[in-house]
Amino acid sequence: MKPPLYLKLAHQLEEQIERGVLGPGDRIPSVRWLSRRQGVSISTVLEAYMWLENRGAIEARPKSGFFVRVPFAKSVPEPRFQSPSPRPASYSAGSIVAEVLRAAHHPATVPLGAALPDPALLPNHKLNQILHSIVRHNPAHSSGYEFSPGVEALRRQIARRSLEYGCNFSPSEIVTTNGAMEALNLSLRAVAKPGEVIALESPTYFGVLEAIQSMGMRAIEIPTHPSEGMSCEMLEDAIRKHGVKACLVMANGHNPLGYVLSDDTKKRLVDLTARHDVALIEDNIYGDLVFGARQPKLAKAFDRKGTVLVCSSFSKVLAPGFRVGWVQPGRYQAEVERLKFINTVAAPSLPQMVIARYLESGGYERYLARLRIALAENVRIVSQAAAKYFPEGTRITRPDAGYLLWVELPKKVDAVKLFRAALAADISIVPGAIFSATGRFDHCIRLSCGYRWSDSIDRALVTLGRLATDLLRSS
Ligand SMILES: Cc1ncc(COP(=O)(O)O)c(C=O)c1O
């Protein structure tokens, strides 16, 4: 059977990319031009471009056309899926987390640790202009408490954007919080009590492990595929055996693995947890940073019973220091609002007003599109450099979102030692062990690629590669 026309065209372009005729960052012919030139319809060319986009070979840039992507280092394999039988555990890496947080504040370090974008990529100027304008025109902006659910203008904007995620929130269903971290804390407390078990991806964000520990709950790490997410079979098994009360996932941009789950998997997770009356907490903090032009759905989009609580914030995309987050708590809203009052009474008004005004101004989607392109490129460049400099046997993720790379080094490399040696050389990274409640991932590190590529980042990666090789030799 002859291949369809669009596939023939896509293969021709792919060949040109592989041969280097079209290099990373090059613009590929416009849809119209290629359609005329090849005597095929516009929709055939578009189909070919979408096929290449799905394979990660090209990317669409708003109003500019299609461009060849910097590829991931194909010579380096992705981390392996490991599936030890899970059991509830208490987190004990808190002292290393404290070291990591101190390192993140060190201004002289090369910033490959903290999960933050380069300040040069953020719309600081516009946010400051809005802030000045609010302070000038409404000097009493903070003279009262903005009790839960929070500033209405902001909740309206979040509700509007929920359509992009396949949801349809009303502003009254959203509670604003002090960052996503408070949203997660409130959600956990609303659905579980001390001693109860929370199912998590493995690895997972260390802040959540610390929160669970501090509330006297127990974490159970469900084996997680580095690109396909938590095993639904093992989650169901854990629910049956250990009476799991809630499950926490990052379906659109996992920290640290960077995957985006398919709609099928999201639906499976929602159906499975709802069937067992387990709350599903969805951390969507990286959801606006999914690479590509289309915004994937939230797991919440498949929620029929109100058992999914979505948590997010503007920390990773606009202003981490504003501490503006939110939660759509589904059927747990009254309890979340009560806990919000107990926890911090209300969220600060001024940053909420600034972000609401920024979203109202209309440039957010365009800004995000540019930010995603810059971050996707950073991630690929750092991945290629790490592939070149790190010891043989290294495995690296190929993220679909965000700016984090998870690097599995050869088993004998002690990643906490590597973290300390790197810090002594003024480089910050995050050791893998803090992403686990059971001491797994002690040979892994997380690299943040939020900062624009520079000679100093290149040199830092050379140093990291050398330090890892030294540790390997001395083990
Ligand atoms: C996955 C994840 N959730 C939550 C948070 C906390 O977010 P916020 O700074 O908005 O409190 C972070 C911060 O790094 C994170 O990576």
The ligand as an SDF file (V2000), in Angstrom:
LIG
                    3D

 16 16  0  0  0  0  0  0  0  0999 V2000
    5.5460   20.4820   41.6500 C   0  0  0  0  0  0  0  0  0  0  0  0
    5.5300   21.6790   42.5310 C   0  0  0  0  0  0  0  0  0  0  0  0
    4.4330   21.9310   43.2670 N   0  0  0  0  0  0  0  0  0  0  0  0
    4.3790   22.9920   44.0850 C   0  0  0  0  0  0  0  0  0  0  0  0
    5.4370   23.8600   44.2140 C   0  0  0  0  0  0  0  0  0  0  0  0
    5.3150   25.0440   45.1440 C   0  0  0  0  0  0  0  0  0  0  0  0
    4.8530   26.1200   44.3950 O   0  0  0  0  0  0  0  0  0  0  0  0
    4.6650   27.6050   44.9610 P   0  0  0  0  0  0  0  0  0  0  0  0
    6.0030   28.2610   44.8790 O   0  0  0  0  0  0  0  0  0  0  0  0
    3.6630   28.2340   44.0790 O   0  0  0  0  0  0  0  0  0  0  0  0
    4.1870   27.4860   46.3680 O   0  0  0  0  0  0  0  0  0  0  0  0
    6.5880   23.6460   43.4620 C   0  0  0  0  0  0  0  0  0  0  0  0
    7.7460   24.5330   43.5840 C   0  0  0  0  0  0  0  0  0  0  0  0
    8.8450   24.2470   43.1870 O   0  0  0  0  0  0  0  0  0  0  0  0
    6.6290   22.5220   42.6010 C   0  0  0  0  0  0  0  0  0  0  0  0
    7.6900   22.2680   41.8360 O   0  0  0  0  0  0  0  0  0  0  0  0
  1  2  1  0
  2  3  1  0
  2 15  2  0
  3  4  2  0
  4  5  1  0
  5  6  1  0
  5 12  2  0
  6  7  1  0
  7  8  1  0
  8  9  2  0
  8 10  1  0
  8 11  1  0
 12 13  1  0
 12 15  1  0
 13 14  2  0
 15 16  1  0
M  END
$$$$
